[in-house]
Amino acid sequence: MRVVQEAGPVRPQLGRDLAEELASARARLAARVAATVDGSGRARAPVCGRILETALTLRLLQLERVEPAAQDRLVGYLCRARAGPRSVSHDDEAERLEAAVLGWALGDGADDLDAAEDAFVAETAGFVAARKRWMTHALAGIFGRMADSGGTIPPLRTDSATPTAHWVPVLLSAFRVISQTSRGAAASADPDDVATLRLVVATPGIWERQILTHLVAAHALCRVEGGTPLIRDAIDQVLAFQRKDGGIPNIPDQDVFCTAIAGLALEGTTPWEPLRTRMAEYLIGEQQSDGGWGFSEGVRQTDVDDTSVCMEFLHSTAPRGHTAVADRAIRYLLRIQNGDGGFPTWIRGADSEPAMTAAALNALPPVHRGPAGAAVAFLRRSRLPNGAFAPGWSRSNANALFRAALGCRRHPLGGDELLHGCVDYIMRTANPDGGWGQQPGEPSDAISTAFSLITLCQGPSAGPVLRRGLRWFLDQQESDGSYRSRPDSRGPRPFLYDAPDLTNIYALLALTHVAHRYTPRATTPALAARIHDPSDSA
């Protein structure tokens, strides 16, 4: 995600007025992003509540007959989500299941489990499809609809040969206990599954910061040992993250991820360099023993995405001072790279993903030509007929495209055609208003437009398309310097979630890329002051 430094002169294509407006917008937004960083160097990025976790929390409180005031707040959130315009809009595969859960939670929804399940499992196969089917049936069981879920589903287990994240076996244990206890007595639950769930639910502060996993595990245990202090403690842990609007998020935050990207976005803003140093020291302290990073404090499951952005940021601060940290991280990435040249999210052997491969490509130093070349080749093979990539952890097509374009510029290993293809896709899919949506033809949003502007900065000449896009983007900035956007982040896929501070961080990253590529390094004293004065927030 880091700006690729120019070998030649910067091309001032924006015009003086637009360049000055860009500098002012960037300064105000940089101040806002910097304000999220605490004394430890951690950028705070809380996640908003979501229907799925809110409904599960309400059901658990109802079953345990506790916390009536919290129940009222949960019901209020769900009623507002159903009645008002949705702040998060999913694809059909998640929309139908979420609508079913919302109806079950409020007690007045029509059952349409078969359609919800078919949509949720669509376009998946093998282990992932089976896991999604189990999740659908488990949710039906939690809300007392197992009798309507139709027949049985195949046994589902993992072993040491199945490449999964840490929380997947926990969810499967919970799914099995829910299925077993829905069809018989509590004594029918597998003792090994119950023991696993007890350990997870008893972990202080939410195990692996996965509130959804915690809730599903607590629901499974509630069927075996409801009314116990363990279940009550599990409820208290979830309610500690209830948002002001009554909602419950899927994860409390993604502070490690956001700290790294915020640090990259603040690059070149002179007054914030001491802050960036503090942020780098914070991230060094969060590196795990395997050399990688997780998405937040206390998360042991490391991944390619977080590791890659942390590596990029640390390299941008003091590469020689972080040699040992970088060496461990590089070894981590090289161990995970699959034989097809691509990178999965979590564990070697899982499916390679374009966005994760592009993330790793940006993090690998130029000396690693072999792995980088294999990654570029994987990306070339992974493009869809329309020129984009299959969506990953972001619903926005431009997410993988901007990362791939940056990776190709950083590693010129036969990826020129891929780079031009990424830029061409963005040029072709701009909306008439100048911005970009998550998918072609969808309304423009700030995050997708930020990704698209970064992609255009990697091409030979953005011309009027970039100017129109930047004009739309600057017009979306709020009076306080912030941005609002339709969220693009997904987890677990395909469910979307909203982290508003991440919108500001991505917006600043885009303005930083445009400023480095298309505005002079020095123009007038007034403009230079606007770029470098952290107090300029007017």
C-alpha positions as CSV (number, residue, x, y, z in Angstrom):
1,M,0.0,0.0,0.0
2,R,3.0,2.3,0.4
3,V,3.7,5.0,-2.2
4,V,6.1,3.9,-4.9
5,Q,8.7,6.6,-5.1
6,E,9.1,8.2,-8.4
7,A,12.4,7.8,-10.4
8,G,11.7,11.0,-12.4
9,P,10.0,14.3,-11.8
10,V,6.5,14.5,-10.4
11,R,3.8,15.3,-13.0
12,P,1.7,18.3,-11.8
13,Q,-1.4,17.5,-13.8
14,L,-4.0,18.7,-11.4
15,G,-3.8,22.5,-11.7
16,R,-3.0,24.9,-9.0
17,D,-6.5,25.2,-7.5
18,L,-7.2,21.5,-7.3
19,A,-3.7,20.9,-5.9
20,E,-4.2,23.4,-3.1
21,E,-7.6,21.9,-2.3
22,L,-6.0,18.5,-2.2
23,A,-3.3,19.7,0.2
24,S,-5.9,21.3,2.5
25,A,-8.0,18.2,2.5
26,R,-5.0,16.0,3.2
27,A,-3.8,18.1,6.1
28,R,-7.3,18.1,7.8
29,L,-7.7,14.4,7.3
30,A,-4.2,13.6,8.5
31,A,-4.9,15.5,11.7
32,R,-8.1,13.5,12.2
33,V,-6.3,10.1,11.6
34,A,-3.5,11.1,13.9
35,A,-6.0,11.9,16.7
36,T,-7.0,8.2,16.8
37,V,-3.5,7.2,17.9
38,D,-3.0,6.8,21.6
39,G,0.1,7.2,23.7
40,S,1.2,3.7,23.0
41,G,1.2,4.3,19.2
42,R,-2.0,2.3,18.7
43,A,-4.5,3.6,16.2
44,R,-8.0,3.0,17.7
45,A,-10.4,1.7,15.2
46,P,-13.6,0.2,16.8
47,V,-16.0,-1.8,14.7
48,C,-19.7,-1.0,14.7
49,G,-22.5,-3.3,15.7
50,R,-24.0,-5.8,13.3
51,I,-27.4,-7.6,13.0
52,L,-26.0,-11.1,13.3
53,E,-24.1,-10.7,16.6
54,T,-26.8,-8.5,18.0
55,A,-29.5,-11.0,17.4
56,L,-27.4,-13.8,18.9
57,T,-26.7,-11.8,22.0
58,L,-30.4,-11.0,22.4
59,R,-31.3,-14.7,22.1
60,L,-28.7,-15.7,24.7
61,L,-29.9,-13.1,27.2
62,Q,-33.5,-14.2,26.7
63,L,-32.6,-17.9,27.2
64,E,-30.7,-17.0,30.4
65,R,-33.3,-14.5,31.5
66,V,-30.9,-11.8,32.4
67,E,-30.0,-8.1,31.6
68,P,-33.5,-6.7,30.7
69,A,-32.1,-3.2,30.1
70,A,-29.4,-4.6,27.7
71,Q,-32.2,-6.6,26.0
72,D,-34.1,-3.5,25.3
73,R,-31.1,-1.8,23.7
74,L,-30.5,-4.9,21.6
75,V,-34.2,-5.0,20.4
76,G,-34.0,-1.3,19.7
77,Y,-31.0,-1.7,17.5
78,L,-32.6,-4.6,15.6
79,C,-35.9,-2.7,15.1
80,R,-34.1,0.3,13.7
81,A,-32.0,-1.9,11.4
82,R,-35.2,-3.4,10.0
83,A,-37.2,-0.2,9.7
84,G,-34.6,2.2,8.5
85,P,-32.1,2.4,5.6
86,R,-29.5,-0.3,6.1
87,S,-26.0,1.0,6.9
88,V,-24.5,-2.2,5.7
89,S,-25.7,-3.9,2.4
90,H,-24.7,-7.4,1.7
91,D,-24.8,-9.5,-1.4
92,D,-27.8,-11.8,-1.7
93,E,-25.9,-14.8,-0.3
94,A,-25.6,-13.1,3.1
95,E,-28.7,-10.8,2.9
96,R,-31.3,-13.6,3.0
97,L,-29.7,-15.4,6.0
98,E,-29.3,-12.2,7.9
99,A,-33.0,-11.3,7.2
100,A,-34.0,-14.7,8.5
101,V,-32.0,-14.3,11.7
102,L,-33.5,-10.8,12.2
103,G,-37.0,-12.1,11.9
104,W,-36.3,-15.0,14.3
105,A,-34.8,-12.6,16.8
106,L,-37.8,-10.3,16.8
107,G,-40.2,-13.2,16.7
108,D,-42.3,-12.0,13.8
109,G,-40.3,-13.0,10.7
110,A,-41.4,-15.6,8.1
111,D,-39.3,-18.7,7.9
112,D,-37.4,-19.0,4.6
113,L,-34.5,-21.2,5.7
114,D,-34.2,-23.2,2.5
115,A,-33.9,-20.1,0.4
116,A,-31.5,-18.5,2.9
117,E,-29.3,-21.6,3.0
118,D,-29.2,-22.0,-0.8
119,A,-28.1,-18.4,-1.2
120,F,-25.6,-18.6,1.6
121,V,-23.9,-21.7,0.2
122,A,-24.1,-20.7,-3.5
123,E,-20.9,-20.6,-5.4
124,T,-19.0,-22.5,-2.8
125,A,-18.0,-26.2,-2.7
126,G,-16.3,-28.8,-0.6
127,F,-15.3,-27.9,3.0
128,V,-16.4,-24.3,2.8
129,A,-19.8,-25.1,1.5
130,A,-20.3,-27.8,4.2
131,R,-19.2,-25.3,6.9
132,K,-21.6,-22.7,5.6
133,R,-24.5,-25.3,5.6
134,W,-23.6,-26.2,9.2
135,M,-23.7,-22.6,10.2
136,T,-27.1,-22.1,8.7
137,H,-28.5,-25.0,10.6
138,A,-26.8,-24.0,13.8
139,L,-28.4,-20.5,13.6
140,A,-31.7,-22.2,13.0
141,G,-31.2,-24.4,16.1
142,I,-30.2,-21.4,18.3
143,F,-33.5,-19.7,17.5
144,G,-35.5,-22.9,17.9
145,R,-36.0,-23.5,14.2
146,M,-34.1,-26.7,13.9
147,A,-37.3,-28.6,13.1
148,D,-37.7,-26.4,10.1
149,S,-34.2,-26.8,8.8
150,G,-34.9,-30.0,6.9
151,G,-33.3,-33.4,7.3
152,T,-29.7,-33.9,8.3
153,I,-26.4,-32.6,7.0
154,P,-23.2,-34.6,6.5
155,P,-20.7,-35.0,9.4
156,L,-18.1,-32.2,9.4
157,R,-14.8,-32.5,11.1
158,T,-11.3,-31.2,10.6
159,D,-7.9,-32.7,11.3
160,S,-4.4,-31.5,11.3
161,A,-4.3,-31.8,7.5
162,T,-7.2,-29.3,7.1
163,P,-5.8,-25.7,6.6
164,T,-8.0,-23.5,8.7
165,A,-7.8,-20.6,11.1
166,H,-7.8,-21.2,14.8
167,W,-11.5,-20.4,15.3
168,V,-12.9,-22.7,12.6
169,P,-12.5,-25.9,14.7
170,V,-14.2,-24.1,17.6
171,L,-17.1,-23.1,15.5
172,L,-17.5,-26.7,14.2
173,S,-17.5,-28.0,17.8
174,A,-20.3,-25.5,18.6
175,F,-22.2,-26.5,15.5
176,R,-22.1,-30.1,16.5
177,V,-23.2,-29.5,20.0
178,I,-26.1,-27.4,18.9
179,S,-27.1,-30.0,16.4
180,Q,-26.9,-32.9,18.9
181,T,-28.7,-31.1,21.7
182,S,-31.5,-29.8,19.3
183,R,-32.4,-33.4,18.5
184,G,-31.9,-35.0,21.9
185,A,-30.8,-34.6,25.5
186,A,-27.8,-32.4,26.6
187,A,-26.0,-35.6,27.5
188,S,-25.7,-36.4,23.8
189,A,-23.1,-33.6,23.3
190,D,-19.6,-34.8,22.6
191,P,-17.5,-34.3,25.7
192,D,-14.5,-33.2,23.7
193,D,-16.5,-30.6,21.9
194,V,-17.9,-29.3,25.2
195,A,-14.4,-29.2,26.8
196,T,-13.1,-27.1,23.8
197,L,-16.0,-24.7,24.1
198,R,-15.5,-24.2,27.9
199,L,-11.9,-23.2,27.3
200,V,-12.8,-20.7,24.6
201,V,-15.7,-19.1,26.5
202,A,-13.7,-18.8,29.7
203,T,-10.9,-16.9,28.0
204,P,-10.9,-13.3,29.4
205,G,-11.5,-10.5,26.9
206,I,-13.1,-12.6,24.1
207,W,-11.0,-15.5,22.7
208,E,-9.1,-14.4,19.6
209,R,-11.3,-11.2,19.7
210,Q,-13.9,-13.2,17.7
211,I,-17.2,-12.2,19.2
212,L,-19.2,-14.3,16.7
213,T,-17.3,-17.4,17.6
214,H,-17.7,-16.6,21.3
215,L,-21.4,-16.2,21.0
216,V,-22.0,-19.4,19.0
217,A,-19.8,-21.2,21.6
218,A,-21.8,-19.7,24.5
219,H,-25.1,-20.8,22.8
220,A,-23.8,-24.3,22.5
221,L,-22.7,-24.5,26.1
222,C,-26.0,-22.9,27.3
223,R,-27.7,-26.1,26.1
224,V,-25.4,-28.2,28.3
225,E,-24.9,-26.1,31.4
226,G,-27.2,-23.1,31.1
227,G,-27.5,-20.8,34.2
228,T,-23.9,-21.4,35.3
229,P,-21.4,-18.7,36.2
230,L,-19.5,-19.6,33.0
231,I,-22.4,-18.6,30.8
232,R,-23.0,-15.5,32.9
233,D,-19.4,-14.5,32.5
234,A,-19.6,-15.1,28.7
235,I,-22.6,-12.7,28.6
236,D,-20.7,-10.0,30.5
237,Q,-17.8,-10.2,28.2
238,V,-20.0,-9.6,25.1
239,L,-21.9,-6.8,26.8
240,A,-18.6,-5.0,27.5
241,F,-18.6,-4.3,23.7
242,Q,-22.2,-3.2,23.3
243,R,-22.1,0.0,21.3
244,K,-24.0,3.2,22.1
245,D,-26.7,2.3,19.6
246,G,-27.3,-1.1,21.2
247,G,-25.5,-3.2,18.6
248,I,-22.9,-5.8,19.1
249,P,-19.9,-6.0,16.6
250,N,-18.4,-9.1,15.1
251,I,-14.9,-8.1,16.4
252,P,-14.1,-5.3,18.9
253,D,-11.6,-3.6,16.6
254,Q,-8.8,-4.2,14.1
255,D,-6.3,-1.9,15.7
256,V,-3.1,-3.6,14.5
257,F,-4.3,-3.5,10.8
258,C,-5.4,0.1,11.1
259,T,-2.2,1.2,12.8
260,A,-0.1,-0.1,10.0
261,I,-2.2,1.5,7.2
262,A,-2.6,4.8,9.1
263,G,1.2,4.9,9.4
264,L,1.5,4.4,5.7
265,A,-1.1,7.1,5.0
266,L,0.7,9.6,7.2
267,E,4.0,9.1,5.3
268,G,5.3,12.4,4.1
269,T,3.3,14.6,6.5
270,T,6.3,16.0,8.3
271,P,4.8,16.9,11.7
272,W,3.5,13.4,12.2
273,E,6.9,11.6,11.7
274,P,7.5,11.3,15.5
275,L,4.0,9.8,15.8
276,R,4.8,7.3,13.0
277,T,7.9,6.3,15.0
278,R,5.8,5.6,18.0
279,M,3.3,3.6,15.9
280,A,6.2,1.5,14.5
281,E,7.4,0.7,18.0
282,Y,3.9,-0.4,18.9
283,L,3.7,-2.7,16.0
284,I,7.1,-4.2,16.7
285,G,5.8,-5.2,20.1
286,E,2.8,-6.9,18.5
287,Q,4.8,-9.2,16.3
288,Q,4.0,-12.9,17.1
289,S,6.5,-15.6,17.7
290,D,6.0,-17.1,14.2
291,G,7.0,-13.7,12.6
292,G,3.5,-12.6,11.6
293,W,0.9,-10.2,13.0
294,G,-2.8,-10.7,13.8
295,F,-5.5,-8.1,13.3
296,S,-5.6,-6.9,16.9
297,E,-4.0,-7.1,20.3
298,G,-4.4,-10.6,21.9
299,V,-5.0,-12.3,18.5
300,R,-2.7,-15.3,18.2
301,Q,-3.8,-16.2,14.7
302,T,-1.5,-14.4,12.3
303,D,-2.3,-13.8,8.7
304,V,-0.8,-12.6,5.4
305,D,-2.8,-9.4,5.2
306,D,-1.8,-7.9,8.6
307,T,1.7,-9.1,8.3
308,S,2.1,-7.6,4.9
309,V,0.9,-4.1,5.8
310,C,2.9,-4.1,9.0
311,M,6.1,-5.0,7.0
312,E,5.4,-2.2,4.5
313,F,4.9,0.4,7.3
314,L,8.0,-0.7,9.2
315,H,10.1,-0.5,6.1
316,S,8.8,3.1,5.5
317,T,10.0,4.2,8.9
318,A,13.5,2.9,9.5
319,P,14.3,-0.3,7.5
320,R,17.8,-0.8,8.9
321,G,16.6,-0.4,12.4
322,H,14.0,-3.1,12.0
323,T,16.1,-5.7,10.3
324,A,15.5,-8.6,12.7
325,V,11.7,-7.9,12.8
326,A,11.6,-7.8,9.0
327,D,13.6,-11.0,8.6
328,R,11.2,-12.9,10.8
329,A,8.2,-11.5,8.9
330,I,9.8,-12.3,5.5
331,R,10.4,-15.9,6.6
332,Y,6.7,-16.0,7.7
333,L,5.4,-15.0,4.3
334,L,7.7,-17.3,2.4
335,R,6.6,-20.3,4.5
336,I,2.9,-19.6,3.7
337,Q,3.3,-19.1,-0.1
338,N,1.6,-21.9,-1.9
339,G,3.0,-23.9,-4.8
340,D,0.9,-22.0,-7.3
341,G,2.7,-18.8,-6.4
342,G,-0.3,-17.3,-4.6
343,F,-0.8,-16.6,-0.9
344,P,-3.7,-17.7,1.3
345,T,-5.0,-15.6,4.2
346,W,-4.1,-17.8,7.1
347,I,-2.3,-21.1,6.5
348,R,-0.3,-22.7,3.6
349,G,-2.4,-25.2,1.8
350,A,-5.6,-23.1,1.9
351,D,-6.8,-21.5,-1.3
352,S,-4.6,-18.8,-2.7
353,E,-6.3,-15.4,-3.0
354,P,-5.5,-12.5,-5.3
355,A,-5.8,-9.7,-2.7
356,M,-3.6,-11.6,-0.2
357,T,-1.1,-12.4,-3.0
358,A,-0.9,-8.7,-3.9
359,A,-0.5,-7.8,-0.3
360,A,2.5,-10.1,0.1
361,L,3.9,-8.9,-3.2
362,N,4.0,-5.4,-1.9
363,A,5.7,-6.5,1.3
364,L,8.5,-8.6,-0.2
365,P,11.8,-6.9,-0.8
366,P,13.2,-6.8,-4.4
367,V,15.8,-9.4,-3.6
368,H,13.1,-12.1,-3.4
369,R,12.7,-12.2,-7.2
370,G,11.6,-15.8,-7.4
371,P,8.7,-15.7,-4.9
372,A,7.7,-12.3,-6.2
373,G,7.7,-13.5,-9.8
374,A,5.6,-16.5,-8.9
375,A,3.1,-14.1,-7.1
376,V,2.9,-11.9,-10.2
377,A,2.2,-15.0,-12.4
378,F,-0.5,-16.1,-10.0
379,L,-2.2,-12.7,-10.3
380,R,-2.0,-12.7,-14.1
381,R,-3.8,-16.1,-14.1
382,S,-6.4,-15.0,-11.5
383,R,-8.0,-12.1,-13.4
384,L,-11.6,-12.6,-14.3
385,P,-12.9,-12.0,-17.9
386,N,-14.0,-8.5,-16.9
387,G,-10.5,-7.6,-15.8
388,A,-11.1,-7.6,-12.0
389,F,-10.3,-10.3,-9.4
390,A,-12.7,-12.4,-7.3
391,P,-13.7,-10.4,-4.2
392,G,-11.8,-11.4,-1.0
393,W,-12.1,-9.7,2.4
394,S,-13.3,-6.6,0.6
395,R,-16.4,-6.5,-1.4
396,S,-15.0,-3.7,-3.6
397,N,-13.3,-4.8,-6.8
398,A,-10.9,-2.0,-6.6
399,N,-9.3,-3.3,-3.4
400,A,-7.4,-6.2,-5.0
401,L,-6.8,-4.1,-8.1
402,F,-5.0,-1.2,-6.4
403,R,-2.8,-3.7,-4.4
404,A,-2.0,-5.7,-7.5
405,A,-1.1,-2.5,-9.4
406,L,1.2,-1.3,-6.6
407,G,2.8,-4.8,-6.5
408,C,3.5,-4.8,-10.2
409,R,5.2,-1.3,-10.0
410,R,7.2,-2.4,-7.0
411,H,8.3,-5.7,-8.7
412,P,8.6,-5.1,-12.5
413,L,8.8,-8.8,-13.3
414,G,6.7,-9.1,-16.4
415,G,3.6,-7.6,-14.8
416,D,3.2,-4.7,-17.2
417,E,0.2,-6.2,-18.9
418,L,-1.4,-6.8,-15.5
419,L,-0.6,-3.3,-14.3
420,H,-2.2,-1.8,-17.4
421,G,-5.2,-4.1,-17.0
422,C,-5.8,-2.9,-13.5
423,V,-5.6,0.7,-14.5
424,D,-7.8,0.1,-17.6
425,Y,-10.5,-1.6,-15.5
426,I,-10.7,1.5,-13.2
427,M,-10.8,3.8,-16.2
428,R,-13.7,1.8,-17.7
429,T,-15.8,1.5,-14.6
430,A,-15.9,5.2,-13.3
431,N,-19.4,6.4,-12.7
432,P,-20.8,9.5,-14.4
433,D,-20.4,11.5,-11.2
434,G,-16.6,10.8,-11.2
435,G,-16.5,8.2,-8.4
436,W,-16.5,4.4,-8.2
437,G,-18.8,1.9,-6.5
438,Q,-17.9,-1.5,-5.1
439,Q,-19.1,-3.2,-8.2
440,P,-19.7,-1.7,-11.7
441,G,-22.9,0.3,-11.9
442,E,-23.3,0.6,-8.1
443,P,-23.4,4.1,-6.5
444,S,-20.1,5.8,-5.8
445,D,-18.7,5.4,-2.3
446,A,-15.6,6.9,-0.6
447,I,-13.7,3.7,0.0
448,S,-14.0,2.3,-3.5
449,T,-13.1,5.7,-4.9
450,A,-10.0,5.8,-2.7
451,F,-8.9,2.4,-3.9
452,S,-9.5,3.5,-7.5
453,L,-7.6,6.7,-7.2
454,I,-4.6,4.8,-5.8
455,T,-4.8,2.4,-8.8
456,L,-4.9,5.3,-11.3
457,C,-1.7,6.8,-9.7
458,Q,0.2,3.7,-10.8
459,G,-0.6,4.3,-14.5
460,P,1.3,6.4,-17.0
461,S,-1.3,9.2,-17.1
462,A,-4.6,9.4,-15.3
463,G,-5.7,12.6,-17.1
464,P,-9.3,13.7,-16.8
465,V,-10.5,10.5,-15.2
466,L,-8.3,11.1,-12.1
467,R,-9.3,14.8,-12.0
468,R,-13.0,13.9,-12.1
469,G,-12.5,11.2,-9.5
470,L,-10.5,13.5,-7.2
471,R,-13.1,16.2,-7.6
472,W,-15.9,13.9,-6.5
473,F,-13.8,12.5,-3.7
474,L,-12.8,16.0,-2.3
475,D,-16.5,17.0,-2.4
476,Q,-17.4,14.1,-0.1
477,Q,-15.2,15.3,2.8
478,E,-17.1,16.3,5.9
479,S,-16.6,19.7,7.6
480,D,-14.6,18.0,10.3
481,G,-12.2,16.5,7.8
482,S,-13.7,13.0,7.9
483,Y,-15.2,10.7,5.3
484,R,-18.2,8.4,5.4
485,S,-18.7,5.4,3.2
486,R,-20.6,2.3,2.5
487,P,-18.4,-0.4,4.2
488,D,-16.6,-2.9,2.2
489,S,-14.9,-5.2,4.8
490,R,-16.2,-8.7,5.1
491,G,-15.8,-11.2,7.9
492,P,-16.7,-13.9,8.1
493,R,-17.2,-13.8,4.4
494,P,-19.7,-12.8,2.9
495,F,-21.0,-10.7,5.9
496,L,-20.0,-7.0,5.8
497,Y,-19.0,-5.0,8.8
498,D,-18.4,-1.3,9.4
499,A,-15.2,0.3,10.8
500,P,-15.6,4.0,10.2
501,D,-12.1,5.0,11.1
502,L,-10.8,2.6,8.4
503,T,-12.7,4.8,5.9
504,N,-10.7,7.8,7.0
505,I,-7.4,5.9,6.9
506,Y,-8.0,4.6,3.3
507,A,-9.2,8.1,2.3
508,L,-5.9,9.6,3.6
509,L,-3.9,6.9,1.9
510,A,-5.5,7.8,-1.4
511,L,-4.8,11.5,-0.9
512,T,-1.2,10.7,0.0
513,H,-0.8,8.7,-3.2
514,V,-2.3,11.4,-5.4
515,A,-0.2,14.1,-3.7
516,H,3.0,12.2,-4.2
517,R,2.3,11.4,-7.9
518,Y,0.6,14.5,-9.2
519,T,1.5,17.6,-7.3
520,P,4.8,19.4,-7.0
521,R,6.9,18.8,-3.9
522,A,7.0,22.5,-3.3
523,T,4.7,25.2,-4.7
524,T,4.0,28.3,-2.7
525,P,4.8,29.0,1.0
526,A,1.0,29.0,1.8
527,L,0.5,25.6,0.2
528,A,3.6,24.2,1.9
529,A,2.3,25.5,5.2
530,R,-1.1,23.8,4.6
531,I,0.6,20.5,3.9
532,H,2.9,20.6,6.9
533,D,0.9,22.4,9.6
534,P,-0.8,19.8,11.9
535,S,-3.1,22.4,13.4
536,D,-4.7,23.3,10.1
537,S,-8.1,21.6,10.5
538,A,-10.3,24.4,9.3
